[in-house]
């Protein structure tokens, strides 16, 4: 897996532990093996950051737009226009 860093994503502190937390909305159609590999790599690279996942059946973009999640991971075959909604 190629390593990428993005300084545009701001991590929020977890409400109960105050540790940094990255919230990710994940499409249920995203491949399990790829997702598991990505989570393991993330936790290895950023062990102090807690990942929080919101699993969505079709509205992955909504938690990102309303601020609940910093990132949205869309499954194969789905796309969203650049100016959604």
N, CA and C of each residue as an Amber inpcrd file, in Angstrom:
protein
   255
   0.8440000  -1.1730000   0.0000000   0.0000000   0.0000000   0.0000000
   0.8840000   1.2280000   0.0000000   0.6140000   2.1360000  -0.9020000
   1.3650000   3.3750000  -1.0060000   0.9600000   4.3050000   0.1310000
   1.9300000   4.9520000   0.7150000   1.6680000   5.8360000   1.8450000
   1.3580000   7.2540000   1.3600000   0.3100000   7.8380000   1.8890000
  -0.0690000   9.2140000   1.5830000  -0.3600000   9.9440000   2.8840000
  -0.0070000  11.1980000   2.8900000  -0.3320000  12.0410000   4.0360000
  -1.0860000  13.2490000   3.5400000  -2.0770000  13.6480000   4.2710000
  -2.8740000  14.8030000   3.8640000  -2.9690000  15.7640000   5.0360000
  -2.4390000  16.9570000   4.8700000  -2.4680000  17.9290000   5.9610000
  -3.7890000  18.6870000   6.0140000  -4.6960000  18.4070000   5.0690000
  -5.9720000  19.1130000   5.0460000  -6.9930000  18.5220000   6.0090000
  -6.7380000  17.3240000   6.5040000  -7.6830000  16.6580000   7.4000000
  -7.3470000  17.0270000   8.8370000  -8.3040000  17.5850000   9.5280000
  -8.0700000  17.9180000  10.9250000  -8.6930000  16.8430000  11.8040000
  -7.9300000  16.4020000  12.7670000  -8.4040000  15.3770000  13.6900000
  -9.0820000  16.0530000  14.8680000 -10.1600000  15.4380000  15.2960000
 -10.8760000  15.9600000  16.4630000 -10.5260000  15.1110000  17.6750000
 -10.5260000  15.7080000  18.8570000 -10.2990000  14.8880000  20.0490000
 -11.5220000  14.0280000  20.3590000 -11.2620000  12.8000000  20.7920000
 -12.3400000  11.9240000  21.2230000 -12.9870000  12.5410000  22.4520000
 -14.3130000  12.5220000  22.5070000 -15.0340000  13.1950000  23.6030000
 -14.7230000  12.6110000  24.9750000 -14.5120000  11.2840000  25.0580000
 -14.3010000  10.6840000  26.3680000 -12.8300000  10.5870000  26.7660000
 -11.9170000  10.4270000  25.7860000 -10.5080000  10.2440000  26.1300000
  -9.6240000  11.4260000  25.7570000 -10.1170000  12.3360000  24.9430000
  -9.3780000  13.4920000  24.4430000  -8.2270000  13.1130000  23.5110000
  -8.1320000  11.8280000  23.0990000  -7.1400000  11.3950000  22.1220000
  -7.5920000  11.8350000  20.7350000  -6.6430000  12.0290000  19.8060000
  -7.0550000  12.3970000  18.4480000  -7.8770000  11.2860000  17.8070000
  -8.8780000  11.6720000  17.0350000  -9.7890000  10.7000000  16.4300000
 -10.0200000  11.0830000  14.9630000  -9.9950000  10.1020000  14.0860000
 -10.3020000  10.3020000  12.6820000 -11.6060000   9.5760000  12.3820000
 -12.6080000  10.3290000  11.9880000 -13.9060000   9.7380000  11.6820000
 -14.0170000   9.4980000  10.1840000 -14.4420000   8.2760000   9.8190000
 -14.5020000   7.8570000   8.4230000 -15.8560000   7.2220000   8.1360000
 -16.5480000   7.7180000   7.1060000 -17.7860000   7.0850000   6.6400000
 -17.3870000   6.0610000   5.5760000 -17.8640000   4.8320000   5.7240000
 -17.4680000   3.7520000   4.8250000 -18.6970000   3.1390000   4.1710000
 -18.6480000   3.0130000   2.8590000 -19.7030000   2.3760000   2.0770000
 -19.6650000   0.8700000   2.3410000 -20.8050000   0.2510000   2.5930000
 -20.8480000  -1.1940000   2.8330000 -20.3600000  -1.9850000   1.6290000
 -20.3290000  -1.3740000   0.4570000 -19.8670000  -2.0570000  -0.7540000
 -18.3420000  -2.0020000  -0.9120000 -17.6430000  -1.2950000  -0.0550000
 -16.1900000  -1.2400000  -0.1310000 -15.6380000  -2.6020000   0.2740000
 -14.6680000  -3.1560000  -0.4650000 -14.1590000  -4.5090000  -0.1900000
 -13.5820000  -4.6620000   1.2180000 -14.0360000  -5.7000000   1.9210000
 -13.6110000  -5.9350000   3.3020000 -12.1000000  -6.0860000   3.4410000
 -11.4690000  -6.8620000   2.5680000 -10.0310000  -7.1080000   2.6820000
  -9.2380000  -5.8160000   2.5100000  -9.6300000  -5.0050000   1.5710000
  -8.9510000  -3.7260000   1.3380000  -9.1340000  -2.8100000   2.5370000
 -10.3420000  -2.7710000   3.0700000 -10.6390000  -1.9360000   4.2350000
  -9.8190000  -2.3870000   5.4430000  -9.7760000  -3.6860000   5.6930000
  -9.0250000  -4.2260000   6.8260000  -7.5420000  -3.8990000   6.6990000
  -6.9980000  -4.0480000   5.4970000  -5.5910000  -3.7350000   5.2550000
  -5.3230000  -2.2470000   5.5010000  -6.1950000  -1.3940000   5.0190000
  -6.0290000   0.0540000   5.1880000  -6.0920000   0.4570000   6.6630000
  -7.0130000  -0.1360000   7.4180000  -7.1390000   0.1800000   8.8460000
  -5.8900000  -0.2590000   9.5990000  -5.3830000  -1.4460000   9.2810000
  -4.1650000  -1.9410000   9.9380000  -2.9800000  -1.0320000   9.6370000
  -2.8530000  -0.5950000   8.3880000  -1.7580000   0.3030000   8.0070000
  -1.9020000   1.6570000   8.6990000  -3.1280000   2.1600000   8.7940000
  -3.3770000   3.4320000   9.4700000  -2.9810000   3.3350000  10.9390000
  -3.3950000   2.2680000  11.6120000  -3.1040000   2.1260000  13.0300000
  -1.6090000   1.9390000  13.2860000  -0.9110000   1.3230000  12.3340000
   0.5390000   1.1710000  12.4730000   1.2320000   2.5280000  12.3330000
   0.7780000   3.3320000  11.3660000   1.3900000   4.6410000  11.1050000
   1.0090000   5.6830000  12.1630000  -0.2250000   5.6080000  12.6640000
  -0.7400000   6.5930000  13.6200000  -1.3460000   5.8960000  14.8490000
  -0.5200000   5.2660000  15.6760000  -1.0540000   4.4640000  16.7900000
  -1.8250000   5.2660000  17.8380000  -1.5680000   6.5530000  17.9470000
  -2.2620000   7.3630000  18.9580000  -3.5980000   7.9030000  18.4770000
  -3.9010000   7.7040000  17.1960000  -5.1460000   8.2360000  16.6430000
  -6.2070000   7.1460000  16.5950000  -7.3390000   7.4290000  17.1930000
  -8.4390000   6.4690000  17.2120000  -9.2720000   6.5910000  15.9400000
  -9.3840000   5.5150000  15.1670000 -10.2930000   5.5860000  14.0170000
 -11.7310000   5.3340000  14.4740000 -12.6630000   6.0990000  13.9410000
 -14.0900000   5.8850000  14.2370000 -14.7880000   5.7390000  12.8950000
 -15.5350000   4.6700000  12.7490000 -16.1560000   4.3630000  11.4640000
 -17.6720000   4.4630000  11.5390000 -18.2250000   5.0790000  10.5140000
 -19.6680000   5.1410000  10.3270000 -19.9320000   4.3670000   9.0380000
 -20.6300000   3.2380000   9.1360000 -20.8930000   2.4150000   7.9590000
 -22.2390000   2.8130000   7.3820000 -22.2390000   3.1300000   6.0990000
 -23.4360000   3.6020000   5.4170000 -23.7670000   2.6810000   4.2460000
 -25.0460000   2.5260000   3.9590000 -25.4530000   1.6860000   2.8320000
 -25.4160000   2.4320000   1.5050000 -25.6960000   3.7060000   1.5100000
 -25.6610000   4.4310000   0.2430000 -25.3120000   5.9090000   0.4000000
 -25.4700000   6.4600000   1.5540000 -25.2910000   7.9060000   1.7450000
 -23.9640000   8.2350000   2.4220000 -22.8650000   7.7350000   1.8620000
 -21.5500000   7.9520000   2.4610000 -21.1830000   9.4270000   2.5130000
 -21.6390000  10.1720000   1.5520000 -21.2680000  11.5870000   1.4680000
 -21.9440000  12.4360000   2.5630000 -23.0990000  12.0210000   3.0270000
 -23.8470000  12.8070000   4.0180000 -23.0800000  13.0480000   5.3160000
 -22.4710000  12.0160000   5.9510000 -21.7230000  12.2870000   7.1890000
 -20.5250000  13.2080000   6.9770000 -19.9680000  13.2190000   5.7620000
 -18.8530000  14.1210000   5.4650000 -19.3670000  15.5560000   5.3320000
 -20.4540000  15.7140000   4.5780000 -21.0060000  17.0490000   4.3680000
 -21.5310000  17.6890000   5.6420000 -22.1050000  16.8760000   6.5330000
 -22.6490000  17.4700000   7.7590000 -21.6310000  17.5340000   8.8980000
 -20.3760000  17.1310000   8.6170000 -19.3090000  17.2930000   9.5920000
 -19.1250000  16.1570000  10.5720000 -19.9230000  15.1040000  10.4750000
 -19.7400000  13.9720000  11.3900000 -18.4860000  13.1730000  11.0720000
 -18.0580000  13.1770000   9.8070000 -16.8750000  12.4300000   9.3860000
 -15.9540000  13.3190000   8.5630000 -14.6410000  13.0550000   8.6800000
 -13.6520000  13.8190000   7.9290000 -13.4380000  13.2540000   6.5370000
 -13.6680000  11.9470000   6.3810000 -13.4020000  11.2480000   5.1220000
 -14.5780000  10.3410000   4.7970000 -14.8600000  10.1900000   3.5170000
 -15.8580000   9.2300000   3.0460000 -15.2060000   8.2580000   2.0800000
 -15.4160000   6.9590000   2.2960000 -14.8500000   5.9190000   1.4390000
 -16.0080000   5.2820000   0.6750000 -15.9810000   5.4400000  -0.6530000
 -17.0660000   4.9820000  -1.5070000 -16.7030000   3.6340000  -2.1160000
 -17.6600000   2.7230000  -2.1590000 -17.4380000   1.4030000  -2.7430000
 -17.3440000   1.4400000  -4.2540000 -16.9080000   0.3520000  -4.8210000
 -16.7320000   0.2130000  -6.2700000 -18.0530000   0.4570000  -7.0090000
 -17.9720000   1.2230000  -8.0790000 -19.1510000   1.4460000  -8.9000000
 -20.0130000   2.6160000  -8.4900000 -19.7080000   3.2380000  -7.3650000
 -20.4850000   4.4040000  -6.9220000 -19.6900000   5.6640000  -7.2080000
 -20.3850000   6.7040000  -7.5320000 -19.7050000   7.9900000  -7.7190000
 -20.6410000   9.1020000  -7.3050000 -20.0510000  10.2290000  -6.9920000
 -20.8130000  11.4030000  -6.6040000 -20.3170000  12.5820000  -7.4270000
 -21.1940000  13.4490000  -7.8400000 -20.7420000  14.6240000  -8.5930000
 -19.9030000  15.5430000  -7.7120000 -19.0630000  16.3340000  -8.3370000
 -18.1680000  17.2270000  -7.5890000 -18.9500000  18.2630000  -6.7810000
 -20.1710000  18.5820000  -7.1830000 -20.9900000  19.5650000  -6.4650000
 -22.2080000  18.8910000  -5.8590000 -21.9870000  17.9020000  -4.9980000
 -23.0930000  17.1740000  -4.3680000 -23.5370000  17.9310000  -3.1510000
 -24.7560000  18.0630000  -2.7960000 -25.9520000  17.8920000  -3.5930000
 -26.2200000  19.0880000  -4.4630000
